[in-house]
Amino acid sequence: MQPIFQTKTFAELTTLELYQILALRSEVFVVEQNCIYQDIDGKDINAWHVLMQYEEELVGYVRLFQARDYFDKASIGRVVVSPKHRGKQFGYVLMQFAIKEIATLFKTNEIEISAQCYLQKFYESLGFQTTGAPYLEDDIPHVRMIAVLK
């Protein structure tokens, strides 16, 4: 069975979907990574939300931004896969879908991300290249990466 994807604007999300998204983001970014930060940052309203479901459960999520809504280039953020569904290549499948959605929605082949440093090789395998020195974001080492897709 393959995961099922849905891409929605903030206004199109149901209350249940929003709850599931915020619960998953909190589980990983706040609890698992032991990082106290303001996940609800006001940017969700302008984002497109990609939900990845597997066996009727939200197992992955990303948010997409047009150029200049977050970074100068279109961007992907809040990339998350449920801890109990890791090891199934869902992160890779989710990012491949997100990259295609950026091209479809925003008609661009340039994507900018702020990646956690420990995932740098993962993003390189998807065509991203590091552009600059590592920096701290919410006390977690990050690096800016850009992909120019063919």
N, C-alpha and C positions, 0 to 999 in steps of 0.2 A: 504494500500500500504506500502510495506517495503522499507527501503533504499537500494540503490544499491552501491556496493563497487568496487573500482578499486585500484590496487596496482601497482605502476610504479616506475622505476628508474628515476633519474633526467633527463636523456637523453630521456626517453620515454614521458615525460610531453609535452603537446602541449603548445604553447605560451598562449593560452586562459586559460588553466588549471593553469599554473604558475601564471598568473595574478589573477585569482580567489582565489588561495591559499594565495598569498601575501596580497590581499585585505581583506580576512577574518581574517588572522592573525593580520593585522594592525588594523582592526576594533575592535578586542577584546583585544589584548595584548598591543596596544599603546593607542588607543582612550578610550575604555571602562574602562581599568584599569589605565588610566592616568599615563602611565609609558613610559618615553622617554628612549628607548634603541635601540640597533642595532639588529633588527630582522634578517636581512640578514647577517648571521654570518659565511658564508663560509662552513657550514656543510651540507647544502641542497644537494650539489653535491654528497656526499657519502651516503646519506640517501635513503631509500625506502619511497615512499610517498603513504599514504592511503587516498583516496578521498571518501567521503560518500555523495552520491547524493540522493535527495528526490524531486520528481516532477521536475526533470531536473534542479535542483539547487544544488550547492555545499553547504551542510549544516553542514558538519563536516570534520575534517582533523586531521591526526597525521603523524609524521615521525618516521621511524624505523631505528635503527642502529645495525649493527653486534657488537659483543664484541670487545672492544678496538678501535672502530671508534668514540666513544663518552665517554662511561664509560668502566670499566673493563668487565662488563657483557653486553649482548644485552640490548638495551634500547628503550623506547618510549618517544617521546617528542612533544612539540608544540601541545598538545591535545586541540582541539578547536571545539566548536559547535556554530553555528550562533545564536546570541541572539534571533532572531525572531522564532527560532525552538527549544527553550529550553522547558522543561516540557513534552517532548515526549519520555523520556528515551533514546534519541539519544546518549548521552555521554556514557552510560552504553553499548549500542549496539556497538558503535564505539570501545570502549576499549576491549570488548570481541573479536571483529574481529581482532584488532591489536595484542592481545595476541596470538591468533591462527596463525596469519601470522608470528610472531616471531618464533614460533615452526616450522612452515613449511619452511620458508626461511632460518633460521639460525640453525636449528636442535638443539635447546637448550630449556631448561625449566626454565632457570634463567633470570629474567628481572630486571633491575635497572632503577629507575626513580627519577627525582627531582620534587617533587610535591609541589604545593602551599599548605601551611598549612591548609587553609580553606577547601581543598578538601581531607584531610587525611582520613576521614571516608569513602568517596566515593571509594578511592583506596583500603582501607582495605576490603571493600565489594567485591572487585575483587581478593582478595588473597594477597595483598601487606602488608608488615610489615615495620614499621619505624626502621631505623638503624642509630641512632645518633640524635644529638640535632638540633633544627631548626637553620637556617642560612638565611642571606639576599642574594637574587639574584635579581639584578636590583631593589633594595629597596622593594622587596616583600618577606615576610617570606616563606621559603621553607623548606622541610625536605626530606632527602634521604630515599627511600623506595625500598625494594627488594621483589620479589615474586619468589618462587620456586614452579612451577606448577606440578601437578601430571599427 
